[in-house]
Amino acid sequence: AQSVTQLGSHVSVSEGALVLLRCNYSSSVPPYLFWYVQYPNQGLQLLLKYTSAATLVKGINGFEAEFKKSETSFHLTKPSAHMSDAAEYFCAVSDGGDMRFGAGTRLTVKP
Amino acid sequence: DGGITQSPKYLFRKEGQNVTLSCEQNLNHDAMYWYRQDPGQGLRLIYYSQIVNDFQKGDIAEGYSVSREKKESFPLTVTSAQKNPTAFYLCASSMDPGTSLDTQYFGPGTRLTVL
């Protein structure tokens, strides 16, 4: 069965600094990978997804993620953090069955 | 506007009462899902349905029940058998599970509090 591990339950960056949120996956077949963002008391919003078309995936709000099969990773990055990026971020994997979510990483952006 | 709606946004329940959470979608998606979210635990799958009149248990189905009589609707009942029901409940739908179209779209959630 597939699974996802998000390294770091909390990440804090300064406004304008690089954002790096880590995600490693486990899957027995080529996976579909996703990043979602959740603002307080709201549902999850899709940031981007990987479906094997390209290893570097660009999403909304300036985020992107790179699929690295050799490292089984799908880390999320943004070159310059904005205050509005403060939220919880979830990595998810689907291999044709259920979608499995990581525990989430809460991103804090300091002024 | 196409999307997923959940109601109510906040729900309070006394111990021993059953309560039903509504989830409706007008995206014409075949599959629908219910998740429970607790702090620090991510999302855990309660039930899912890939077609009308059919549904399967997820990882934490005990104390919950669902129905799927219409494609657009997938209500979740939290029964008195659920020992710790206070949580944030999220409904989602997707077009074609297991394919490149398998993106789940989420509703705004219902926060259930047991008094």
Interface residues (C-beta under 8 A of the other chain):
Chain A: S9 Y32 F34 Y36 N41 Q42 G43 L44 Q45 L46 K49 T51 S52 F90 A92 S94 G96 G97 D98 M99 F101 G102 A103 G104
Chain B: I4 Q6 Y33 Y35 G40 Q41 G42 L43 L45 Y48 G58 F88 L90 A92 P97 G98 T99 S100 D102 T103 Q104 Y105 F106 G107 P108 G109 R111
